[in-house]
Amino acid sequence: MEKNLLYSPQSQGNVIDSLCAEMVLDKALLDFRKEKIQQKIDQSLRDRNKKEFLRLTEELKNA
């Protein structure tokens, strides 16, 4: 009888671990990107640059 290693518990655990790691990384990258946009928004407010402020707030909504 041949073992099917594709569906072994260890294989499934590795897939789940990989997916969790990918989700954590994606969340960290998204948080970093949002933080950078927020910093640029703050700068646009200090510079009184309405056009840049509106562009960046729209970008933040879509992030």
PDB file of N, CA, C, O and CB in Angstrom:
ATOM      1  N   MET A   1       0.843  -1.176   0.000  1.00  0.00           N
ATOM      2  CA  MET A   1       0.000   0.000   0.000  1.00  0.00           C
ATOM      3  C   MET A   1       0.894   1.248   0.000  1.00  0.00           C
ATOM      4  O   MET A   1       1.847   1.339   0.775  1.00  0.00           O
ATOM      5  CB  MET A   1      -0.963  -0.006   1.226  1.00  0.00           C
ATOM      6  N   GLU A   2       0.581   2.179  -0.856  1.00  0.00           N
ATOM      7  CA  GLU A   2       1.385   3.383  -1.022  1.00  0.00           C
ATOM      8  C   GLU A   2       0.858   4.489  -0.119  1.00  0.00           C
ATOM      9  O   GLU A   2      -0.351   4.712  -0.041  1.00  0.00           O
ATOM     10  CB  GLU A   2       1.386   3.841  -2.493  1.00  0.00           C
ATOM     11  N   LYS A   3       1.773   5.185   0.567  1.00  0.00           N
ATOM     12  CA  LYS A   3       1.369   6.304   1.427  1.00  0.00           C
ATOM     13  C   LYS A   3       1.250   7.570   0.585  1.00  0.00           C
ATOM     14  O   LYS A   3       2.082   7.840  -0.282  1.00  0.00           O
ATOM     15  CB  LYS A   3       2.387   6.514   2.591  1.00  0.00           C
ATOM     16  N   ASN A   4       0.221   8.321   0.852  1.00  0.00           N
ATOM     17  CA  ASN A   4       0.044   9.602   0.176  1.00  0.00           C
ATOM     18  C   ASN A   4       0.515  10.696   1.129  1.00  0.00           C
ATOM     19  O   ASN A   4      -0.216  11.083   2.041  1.00  0.00           O
ATOM     20  CB  ASN A   4      -1.454   9.824  -0.258  1.00  0.00           C
ATOM     21  N   LEU A   5       1.730  11.194   0.923  1.00  0.00           N
ATOM     22  CA  LEU A   5       2.314  12.179   1.829  1.00  0.00           C
ATOM     23  C   LEU A   5       1.710  13.570   1.662  1.00  0.00           C
ATOM     24  O   LEU A   5       1.885  14.429   2.526  1.00  0.00           O
ATOM     25  CB  LEU A   5       3.803  12.247   1.615  1.00  0.00           C
ATOM     26  N   LEU A   6       1.013  13.796   0.578  1.00  0.00           N
ATOM     27  CA  LEU A   6       0.426  15.107   0.334  1.00  0.00           C
ATOM     28  C   LEU A   6      -0.570  15.475   1.429  1.00  0.00           C
ATOM     29  O   LEU A   6      -0.677  16.642   1.806  1.00  0.00           O
ATOM     30  CB  LEU A   6      -0.259  15.136  -1.031  1.00  0.00           C
ATOM     31  N   TYR A   7      -1.286  14.502   1.931  1.00  0.00           N
ATOM     32  CA  TYR A   7      -2.323  14.776   2.921  1.00  0.00           C
ATOM     33  C   TYR A   7      -1.931  14.317   4.321  1.00  0.00           C
ATOM     34  O   TYR A   7      -2.797  14.100   5.169  1.00  0.00           O
ATOM     35  CB  TYR A   7      -3.612  14.107   2.513  1.00  0.00           C
ATOM     36  N   SER A   8      -0.663  14.171   4.561  1.00  0.00           N
ATOM     37  CA  SER A   8      -0.222  13.768   5.890  1.00  0.00           C
ATOM     38  C   SER A   8      -0.406  14.922   6.862  1.00  0.00           C
ATOM     39  O   SER A   8      -0.367  16.080   6.447  1.00  0.00           O
ATOM     40  CB  SER A   8       1.252  13.307   5.866  1.00  0.00           C
ATOM     41  N   PRO A   9      -0.605  14.640   8.144  1.00  0.00           N
ATOM     42  CA  PRO A   9      -0.796  15.710   9.132  1.00  0.00           C
ATOM     43  C   PRO A   9       0.381  16.688   9.160  1.00  0.00           C
ATOM     44  O   PRO A   9       0.178  17.890   9.328  1.00  0.00           O
ATOM     45  CB  PRO A   9      -0.994  15.108  10.520  1.00  0.00           C
ATOM     46  N   GLN A  10       1.585  16.194   8.999  1.00  0.00           N
ATOM     47  CA  GLN A  10       2.755  17.064   9.031  1.00  0.00           C
ATOM     48  C   GLN A  10       2.727  18.030   7.838  1.00  0.00           C
ATOM     49  O   GLN A  10       3.042  19.211   7.980  1.00  0.00           O
ATOM     50  CB  GLN A  10       4.057  16.225   9.022  1.00  0.00           C
ATOM     51  N   SER A  11       2.353  17.519   6.681  1.00  0.00           N
ATOM     52  CA  SER A  11       2.274  18.348   5.485  1.00  0.00           C
ATOM     53  C   SER A  11       1.214  19.433   5.659  1.00  0.00           C
ATOM     54  O   SER A  11       1.444  20.586   5.293  1.00  0.00           O
ATOM     55  CB  SER A  11       1.961  17.486   4.250  1.00  0.00           C
ATOM     56  N   GLN A  12       0.072  19.080   6.206  1.00  0.00           N
ATOM     57  CA  GLN A  12      -0.991  20.053   6.422  1.00  0.00           C
ATOM     58  C   GLN A  12      -0.558  21.109   7.439  1.00  0.00           C
ATOM     59  O   GLN A  12      -0.890  22.287   7.302  1.00  0.00           O
ATOM     60  CB  GLN A  12      -2.274  19.351   6.894  1.00  0.00           C
ATOM     61  N   GLY A  13       0.177  20.682   8.445  1.00  0.00           N
ATOM     62  CA  GLY A  13       0.688  21.622   9.452  1.00  0.00           C
ATOM     63  C   GLY A  13       1.645  22.612   8.832  1.00  0.00           C
ATOM     64  O   GLY A  13       1.622  23.795   9.170  1.00  0.00           O
ATOM     65  N   ASN A  14       2.494  22.141   7.920  1.00  0.00           N
ATOM     66  CA  ASN A  14       3.434  23.031   7.252  1.00  0.00           C
ATOM     67  C   ASN A  14       2.700  24.048   6.383  1.00  0.00           C
ATOM     68  O   ASN A  14       3.083  25.216   6.322  1.00  0.00           O
ATOM     69  CB  ASN A  14       4.419  22.225   6.405  1.00  0.00           C
ATOM     70  N   VAL A  15       1.656  23.598   5.720  1.00  0.00           N
ATOM     71  CA  VAL A  15       0.874  24.506   4.877  1.00  0.00           C
ATOM     72  C   VAL A  15       0.213  25.571   5.740  1.00  0.00           C
ATOM     73  O   VAL A  15       0.231  26.752   5.395  1.00  0.00           O
ATOM     74  CB  VAL A  15      -0.192  23.729   4.066  1.00  0.00           C
ATOM     75  N   ILE A  16      -0.358  25.166   6.839  1.00  0.00           N
ATOM     76  CA  ILE A  16      -1.011  26.112   7.748  1.00  0.00           C
ATOM     77  C   ILE A  16       0.008  27.091   8.312  1.00  0.00           C
ATOM     78  O   ILE A  16      -0.261  28.290   8.383  1.00  0.00           O
ATOM     79  CB  ILE A  16      -1.724  25.367   8.893  1.00  0.00           C
ATOM     80  N   ASP A  17       1.172  26.596   8.713  1.00  0.00           N
ATOM     81  CA  ASP A  17       2.227  27.476   9.220  1.00  0.00           C
ATOM     82  C   ASP A  17       2.666  28.480   8.159  1.00  0.00           C
ATOM     83  O   ASP A  17       2.879  29.655   8.457  1.00  0.00           O
ATOM     84  CB  ASP A  17       3.430  26.651   9.690  1.00  0.00           C
ATOM     85  N   SER A  18       2.797  28.015   6.934  1.00  0.00           N
ATOM     86  CA  SER A  18       3.199  28.904   5.843  1.00  0.00           C
ATOM     87  C   SER A  18       2.152  29.976   5.589  1.00  0.00           C
ATOM     88  O   SER A  18       2.485  31.144   5.385  1.00  0.00           O
ATOM     89  CB  SER A  18       3.443  28.104   4.566  1.00  0.00           C
ATOM     90  N   LEU A  19       0.887  29.578   5.602  1.00  0.00           N
ATOM     91  CA  LEU A  19      -0.192  30.547   5.396  1.00  0.00           C
ATOM     92  C   LEU A  19      -0.245  31.576   6.525  1.00  0.00           C
ATOM     93  O   LEU A  19      -0.449  32.765   6.282  1.00  0.00           O
ATOM     94  CB  LEU A  19      -1.537  29.825   5.286  1.00  0.00           C
ATOM     95  N   CYS A  20      -0.064  31.114   7.740  1.00  0.00           N
ATOM     96  CA  CYS A  20      -0.065  32.033   8.888  1.00  0.00           C
ATOM     97  C   CYS A  20       1.106  33.007   8.787  1.00  0.00           C
ATOM     98  O   CYS A  20       0.941  34.203   9.031  1.00  0.00           O
ATOM     99  CB  CYS A  20       0.008  31.245  10.222  1.00  0.00           C
ATOM    100  N   ALA A  21       2.271  32.511   8.434  1.00  0.00           N
ATOM    101  CA  ALA A  21       3.442  33.376   8.285  1.00  0.00           C
ATOM    102  C   ALA A  21       3.211  34.403   7.189  1.00  0.00           C
ATOM    103  O   ALA A  21       3.574  35.570   7.339  1.00  0.00           O
ATOM    104  CB  ALA A  21       4.696  32.545   7.976  1.00  0.00           C
ATOM    105  N   GLU A  22       2.615  33.979   6.100  1.00  0.00           N
ATOM    106  CA  GLU A  22       2.332  34.893   4.996  1.00  0.00           C
ATOM    107  C   GLU A  22       1.329  35.965   5.422  1.00  0.00           C
ATOM    108  O   GLU A  22       1.470  37.132   5.055  1.00  0.00           O
ATOM    109  CB  GLU A  22       1.798  34.117   3.781  1.00  0.00           C
ATOM    110  N   MET A  23       0.328  35.574   6.188  1.00  0.00           N
ATOM    111  CA  MET A  23      -0.670  36.537   6.666  1.00  0.00           C
ATOM    112  C   MET A  23      -0.039  37.562   7.603  1.00  0.00           C
ATOM    113  O   MET A  23      -0.344  38.752   7.521  1.00  0.00           O
ATOM    114  CB  MET A  23      -1.817  35.810   7.382  1.00  0.00           C
ATOM    115  N   VAL A  24       0.833  37.105   8.484  1.00  0.00           N
ATOM    116  CA  VAL A  24       1.515  38.009   9.416  1.00  0.00           C
ATOM    117  C   VAL A  24       2.385  38.987   8.640  1.00  0.00           C
ATOM    118  O   VAL A  24       2.395  40.182   8.937  1.00  0.00           O
ATOM    119  CB  VAL A  24       2.372  37.213  10.435  1.00  0.00           C
ATOM    120  N   LEU A  25       3.108  38.491   7.658  1.00  0.00           N
ATOM    121  CA  LEU A  25       3.965  39.348   6.848  1.00  0.00           C
ATOM    122  C   LEU A  25       3.136  40.363   6.056  1.00  0.00           C
ATOM    123  O   LEU A  25       3.493  41.539   5.989  1.00  0.00           O
ATOM    124  CB  LEU A  25       4.818  38.499   5.895  1.00  0.00           C
ATOM    125  N   ASP A  26       2.049  39.917   5.466  1.00  0.00           N
ATOM    126  CA  ASP A  26       1.172  40.821   4.718  1.00  0.00           C
ATOM    127  C   ASP A  26       0.624  41.931   5.621  1.00  0.00           C
ATOM    128  O   ASP A  26       0.573  43.095   5.224  1.00  0.00           O
ATOM    129  CB  ASP A  26       0.011  40.034   4.084  1.00  0.00           C
ATOM    130  N   LYS A  27       0.221  41.563   6.822  1.00  0.00           N
ATOM    131  CA  LYS A  27      -0.312  42.546   7.778  1.00  0.00           C
ATOM    132  C   LYS A  27       0.762  43.539   8.185  1.00  0.00           C
ATOM    133  O   LYS A  27       0.492  44.736   8.281  1.00  0.00           O
ATOM    134  CB  LYS A  27      -0.876  41.842   9.024  1.00  0.00           C
ATOM    135  N   ALA A  28       1.973  43.063   8.424  1.00  0.00           N
ATOM    136  CA  ALA A  28       3.069  43.947   8.805  1.00  0.00           C
ATOM    137  C   ALA A  28       3.401  44.922   7.677  1.00  0.00           C
ATOM    138  O   ALA A  28       3.647  46.102   7.925  1.00  0.00           O
ATOM    139  CB  ALA A  28       4.311  43.129   9.180  1.00  0.00           C
ATOM    140  N   LEU A  29       3.407  44.430   6.445  1.00  0.00           N
ATOM    141  CA  LEU A  29       3.686  45.300   5.302  1.00  0.00           C
ATOM    142  C   LEU A  29       2.583  46.336   5.113  1.00  0.00           C
ATOM    143  O   LEU A  29       2.867  47.497   4.817  1.00  0.00           O
ATOM    144  CB  LEU A  29       3.846  44.469   4.028  1.00  0.00           C
ATOM    145  N   LEU A  30       1.349  45.931   5.280  1.00  0.00           N
ATOM    146  CA  LEU A  30       0.225  46.856   5.160  1.00  0.00           C
ATOM    147  C   LEU A  30       0.289  47.934   6.236  1.00  0.00           C
ATOM    148  O   LEU A  30       0.088  49.115   5.953  1.00  0.00           O
ATOM    149  CB  LEU A  30      -1.104  46.098   5.251  1.00  0.00           C
ATOM    150  N   ASP A  31       0.569  47.523   7.470  1.00  0.00           N
ATOM    151  CA  ASP A  31       0.690  48.489   8.571  1.00  0.00           C
ATOM    152  C   ASP A  31       1.823  49.476   8.307  1.00  0.00           C
ATOM    153  O   ASP A  31       1.673  50.672   8.558  1.00  0.00           O
ATOM    154  CB  ASP A  31       0.928  47.759   9.908  1.00  0.00           C
ATOM    155  N   PHE A  32       2.951  48.986   7.804  1.00  0.00           N
ATOM    156  CA  PHE A  32       4.097  49.835   7.491  1.00  0.00           C
ATOM    157  C   PHE A  32       3.719  50.836   6.402  1.00  0.00           C
ATOM    158  O   PHE A  32       4.021  52.025   6.507  1.00  0.00           O
ATOM    159  CB  PHE A  32       5.307  48.979   7.046  1.00  0.00           C
ATOM    160  N   ARG A  33       3.061  50.346   5.364  1.00  0.00           N
ATOM    161  CA  ARG A  33       2.654  51.216   4.248  1.00  0.00           C
ATOM    162  C   ARG A  33       1.690  52.299   4.725  1.00  0.00           C
ATOM    163  O   ARG A  33       1.821  53.462   4.343  1.00  0.00           O
ATOM    164  CB  ARG A  33       1.999  50.386   3.124  1.00  0.00           C
ATOM    165  N   LYS A  34       0.719  51.917   5.561  1.00  0.00           N
ATOM    166  CA  LYS A  34      -0.241  52.883   6.088  1.00  0.00           C
ATOM    167  C   LYS A  34       0.455  53.935   6.952  1.00  0.00           C
ATOM    168  O   LYS A  34       0.125  55.119   6.884  1.00  0.00           O
ATOM    169  CB  LYS A  34      -1.326  52.165   6.901  1.00  0.00           C
ATOM    170  N   GLU A  35       1.402  53.505   7.750  1.00  0.00           N
ATOM    171  CA  GLU A  35       2.146  54.433   8.611  1.00  0.00           C
ATOM    172  C   GLU A  35       2.904  55.455   7.762  1.00  0.00           C
ATOM    173  O   GLU A  35       2.919  56.643   8.084  1.00  0.00           O
ATOM    174  CB  GLU A  35       3.132  53.658   9.526  1.00  0.00           C
ATOM    175  N   LYS A  36       3.530  54.996   6.682  1.00  0.00           N
ATOM    176  CA  LYS A  36       4.265  55.906   5.792  1.00  0.00           C
ATOM    177  C   LYS A  36       3.307  56.913   5.141  1.00  0.00           C
ATOM    178  O   LYS A  36       3.631  58.095   5.031  1.00  0.00           O
ATOM    179  CB  LYS A  36       5.024  55.103   4.700  1.00  0.00           C
ATOM    180  N   ILE A  37       2.147  56.450   4.717  1.00  0.00           N
ATOM    181  CA  ILE A  37       1.164  57.348   4.119  1.00  0.00           C
ATOM    182  C   ILE A  37       0.693  58.370   5.148  1.00  0.00           C
ATOM    183  O   ILE A  37       0.542  59.549   4.825  1.00  0.00           O
ATOM    184  CB  ILE A  37      -0.035  56.553   3.563  1.00  0.00           C
ATOM    185  N   GLN A  38       0.462  57.931   6.379  1.00  0.00           N
ATOM    186  CA  GLN A  38       0.017  58.845   7.426  1.00  0.00           C
ATOM    187  C   GLN A  38       1.074  59.907   7.722  1.00  0.00           C
ATOM    188  O   GLN A  38       0.744  61.061   7.996  1.00  0.00           O
ATOM    189  CB  GLN A  38      -0.316  58.067   8.699  1.00  0.00           C
ATOM    190  N   GLN A  39       2.337  59.513   7.667  1.00  0.00           N
ATOM    191  CA  GLN A  39       3.419  60.486   7.858  1.00  0.00           C
ATOM    192  C   GLN A  39       3.409  61.522   6.734  1.00  0.00           C
ATOM    193  O   GLN A  39       3.618  62.711   6.973  1.00  0.00           O
ATOM    194  CB  GLN A  39       4.791  59.771   7.916  1.00  0.00           C
ATOM    195  N   LYS A  40       3.165  61.060   5.510  1.00  0.00           N
ATOM    196  CA  LYS A  40       3.104  61.982   4.372  1.00  0.00           C
ATOM    197  C   LYS A  40       1.886  62.894   4.479  1.00  0.00           C
ATOM    198  O   LYS A  40       1.945  64.062   4.097  1.00  0.00           O
ATOM    199  CB  LYS A  40       3.066  61.202   3.045  1.00  0.00           C
ATOM    200  N   ILE A  41       0.784  62.360   4.998  1.00  0.00           N
ATOM    201  CA  ILE A  41      -0.412  63.182   5.217  1.00  0.00           C
ATOM    202  C   ILE A  41      -0.098  64.278   6.224  1.00  0.00           C
ATOM    203  O   ILE A  41      -0.455  65.438   6.016  1.00  0.00           O
ATOM    204  CB  ILE A  41      -1.602  62.315   5.711  1.00  0.00           C
ATOM    205  N   ASP A  42       0.561  63.917   7.304  1.00  0.00           N
ATOM    206  CA  ASP A  42       0.943  64.909   8.311  1.00  0.00           C
ATOM    207  C   ASP A  42       1.820  65.999   7.689  1.00  0.00           C
ATOM    208  O   ASP A  42       1.649  67.184   7.975  1.00  0.00           O
ATOM    209  CB  ASP A  42       1.685  64.230   9.484  1.00  0.00           C
ATOM    210  N   GLN A  43       2.753  65.587   6.843  1.00  0.00           N
ATOM    211  CA  GLN A  43       3.635  66.557   6.195  1.00  0.00           C
ATOM    212  C   GLN A  43       2.842  67.466   5.254  1.00  0.00           C
ATOM    213  O   GLN A  43       3.093  68.669   5.188  1.00  0.00           O
ATOM    214  CB  GLN A  43       4.754  65.834   5.421  1.00  0.00           C
ATOM    215  N   SER A  44       1.890  66.889   4.532  1.00  0.00           N
ATOM    216  CA  SER A  44       1.082  67.710   3.627  1.00  0.00           C
ATOM    217  C   SER A  44       0.248  68.733   4.407  1.00  0.00           C
ATOM    218  O   SER A  44       0.011  69.841   3.925  1.00  0.00           O
ATOM    219  CB  SER A  44       0.162  66.817   2.775  1.00  0.00           C
ATOM    220  N   LEU A  45      -0.190  68.361   5.602  1.00  0.00           N
ATOM    221  CA  LEU A  45      -0.915  69.308   6.449  1.00  0.00           C
ATOM    222  C   LEU A  45       0.013  70.430   6.920  1.00  0.00           C
ATOM    223  O   LEU A  45      -0.365  71.601   6.908  1.00  0.00           O
ATOM    224  CB  LEU A  45      -1.536  68.583   7.661  1.00  0.00           C
ATOM    225  N   ARG A  46       1.222  70.066   7.332  1.00  0.00           N
ATOM    226  CA  ARG A  46       2.190  71.088   7.756  1.00  0.00           C
ATOM    227  C   ARG A  46       2.522  72.041   6.605  1.00  0.00           C
ATOM    228  O   ARG A  46       2.709  73.241   6.805  1.00  0.00           O
ATOM    229  CB  ARG A  46       3.482  70.423   8.280  1.00  0.00           C
ATOM    230  N   ASP A  47       2.589  71.478   5.396  1.00  0.00           N
ATOM    231  CA  ASP A  47       2.908  72.281   4.207  1.00  0.00           C
ATOM    232  C   ASP A  47       1.685  72.988   3.626  1.00  0.00           C
ATOM    233  O   ASP A  47       1.801  73.778   2.689  1.00  0.00           O
ATOM    234  CB  ASP A  47       3.532  71.400   3.143  1.00  0.00           C
ATOM    235  N   ARG A  48       0.518  72.697   4.189  1.00  0.00           N
ATOM    236  CA  ARG A  48      -0.755  73.241   3.697  1.00  0.00           C
ATOM    237  C   ARG A  48      -0.960  72.925   2.215  1.00  0.00           C
ATOM    238  O   ARG A  48      -1.391  73.767   1.426  1.00  0.00           O
ATOM    239  CB  ARG A  48      -0.807  74.761   3.920  1.00  0.00           C
ATOM    240  N   ASN A  49      -0.633  71.673   1.870  1.00  0.00           N
ATOM    241  CA  ASN A  49      -0.754  71.204   0.487  1.00  0.00           C
ATOM    242  C   ASN A  49      -2.043  70.385   0.367  1.00  0.00           C
ATOM    243  O   ASN A  49      -2.053  69.173   0.579  1.00  0.00           O
ATOM    244  CB  ASN A  49       0.502  70.350   0.061  1.00  0.00           C
ATOM    245  N   LYS A  50      -3.117  71.076   0.026  1.00  0.00           N
ATOM    246  CA  LYS A  50      -4.433  70.435  -0.020  1.00  0.00           C
ATOM    247  C   LYS A  50      -4.492  69.326  -1.068  1.00  0.00           C
ATOM    248  O   LYS A  50      -5.049  68.258  -0.817  1.00  0.00           O
ATOM    249  CB  LYS A  50      -5.511  71.472  -0.309  1.00  0.00           C
ATOM    250  N   LYS A  51      -3.920  69.582  -2.234  1.00  0.00           N
ATOM    251  CA  LYS A  51      -3.950  68.601  -3.317  1.00  0.00           C
ATOM    252  C   LYS A  51      -3.267  67.294  -2.889  1.00  0.00           C
ATOM    253  O   LYS A  51      -3.801  66.207  -3.109  1.00  0.00           O
ATOM    254  CB  LYS A  51      -3.267  69.173  -4.576  1.00  0.00           C
ATOM    255  N   GLU A  52      -2.101  67.411  -2.285  1.00  0.00           N
ATOM    256  CA  GLU A  52      -1.368  66.218  -1.827  1.00  0.00           C
ATOM    257  C   GLU A  52      -2.128  65.536  -0.686  1.00  0.00           C
ATOM    258  O   GLU A  52      -2.196  64.309  -0.625  1.00  0.00           O
ATOM    259  CB  GLU A  52       0.070  66.598  -1.364  1.00  0.00           C
ATOM    260  N   PHE A  53      -2.695  66.336   0.210  1.00  0.00           N
ATOM    261  CA  PHE A  53      -3.477  65.782   1.312  1.00  0.00           C
ATOM    262  C   PHE A  53      -4.637  64.940   0.791  1.00  0.00           C
ATOM    263  O   PHE A  53      -4.853  63.819   1.251  1.00  0.00           O
ATOM    264  CB  PHE A  53      -4.003  66.905   2.210  1.00  0.00           C
ATOM    265  N   LEU A  54      -5.382  65.484  -0.172  1.00  0.00           N
ATOM    266  CA  LEU A  54      -6.516  64.743  -0.722  1.00  0.00           C
ATOM    267  C   LEU A  54      -6.069  63.471  -1.433  1.00  0.00           C
ATOM    268  O   LEU A  54      -6.712  62.428  -1.315  1.00  0.00           O
ATOM    269  CB  LEU A  54      -7.302  65.625  -1.685  1.00  0.00           C
ATOM    270  N   ARG A  55      -4.973  63.560  -2.166  1.00  0.00           N
ATOM    271  CA  ARG A  55      -4.454  62.377  -2.874  1.00  0.00           C
ATOM    272  C   ARG A  55      -4.043  61.292  -1.877  1.00  0.00           C
ATOM    273  O   ARG A  55      -4.355  60.115  -2.057  1.00  0.00           O
ATOM    274  CB  ARG A  55      -3.246  62.763  -3.770  1.00  0.00           C
ATOM    275  N   LEU A  56      -3.348  61.706  -0.838  1.00  0.00           N
ATOM    276  CA  LEU A  56      -2.849  60.742   0.149  1.00  0.00           C
ATOM    277  C   LEU A  56      -3.989  60.139   0.990  1.00  0.00           C
ATOM    278  O   LEU A  56      -3.958  58.949   1.304  1.00  0.00           O
ATOM    279  CB  LEU A  56      -1.824  61.422   1.072  1.00  0.00           C
ATOM    280  N   THR A  57      -4.979  60.943   1.349  1.00  0.00           N
ATOM    281  CA  THR A  57      -6.091  60.369   2.115  1.00  0.00           C
ATOM    282  C   THR A  57      -6.859  59.348   1.275  1.00  0.00           C
ATOM    283  O   THR A  57      -7.338  58.340   1.795  1.00  0.00           O
ATOM    284  CB  THR A  57      -7.045  61.483   2.600  1.00  0.00           C
ATOM    285  N   GLU A  58      -6.970  59.616  -0.020  1.00  0.00           N
ATOM    286  CA  GLU A  58      -7.619  58.643  -0.911  1.00  0.00           C
ATOM    287  C   GLU A  58      -6.778  57.362  -0.988  1.00  0.00           C
ATOM    288  O   GLU A  58      -7.311  56.252  -0.972  1.00  0.00           O
ATOM    289  CB  GLU A  58      -7.821  59.249  -2.337  1.00  0.00           C
ATOM    290  N   GLU A  59      -5.469  57.538  -1.071  1.00  0.00           N
ATOM    291  CA  GLU A  59      -4.571  56.379  -1.116  1.00  0.00           C
ATOM    292  C   GLU A  59      -4.681  55.557   0.169  1.00  0.00           C
ATOM    293  O   GLU A  59      -4.670  54.327   0.131  1.00  0.00           O
ATOM    294  CB  GLU A  59      -3.111  56.835  -1.332  1.00  0.00           C
ATOM    295  N   LEU A  60      -4.787  56.245   1.295  1.00  0.00           N
ATOM    296  CA  LEU A  60      -4.921  55.551   2.580  1.00  0.00           C
ATOM    297  C   LEU A  60      -6.236  54.790   2.664  1.00  0.00           C
ATOM    298  O   LEU A  60      -6.272  53.688   3.211  1.00  0.00           O
ATOM    299  CB  LEU A  60      -4.823  56.547   3.737  1.00  0.00           C
ATOM    300  N   LYS A  61      -7.303  55.349   2.139  1.00  0.00           N
ATOM    301  CA  LYS A  61      -8.594  54.642   2.125  1.00  0.00           C
ATOM    302  C   LYS A  61      -8.508  53.351   1.315  1.00  0.00           C
ATOM    303  O   LYS A  61      -9.129  52.348   1.668  1.00  0.00           O
ATOM    304  CB  LYS A  61      -9.696  55.549   1.548  1.00  0.00           C
ATOM    305  N   ASN A  62      -7.744  53.381   0.240  1.00  0.00           N
ATOM    306  CA  ASN A  62      -7.641  52.221  -0.642  1.00  0.00           C
ATOM    307  C   ASN A  62      -6.581  51.222  -0.194  1.00  0.00           C
ATOM    308  O   ASN A  62      -6.470  50.142  -0.774  1.00  0.00           O
ATOM    309  CB  ASN A  62      -7.341  52.673  -2.042  1.00  0.00           C
ATOM    310  N   ALA A  63      -5.811  51.562   0.816  1.00  0.00           N
ATOM    311  CA  ALA A  63      -4.738  50.672   1.275  1.00  0.00           C
ATOM    312  C   ALA A  63      -5.282  49.505   2.054  1.00  0.00           C
ATOM    313  O   ALA A  63      -4.516  48.659   2.514  1.00  0.00           O
ATOM    314  CB  ALA A  63      -3.741  51.430   2.126  1.00  0.00           C
TER     315      ALA A  63
END
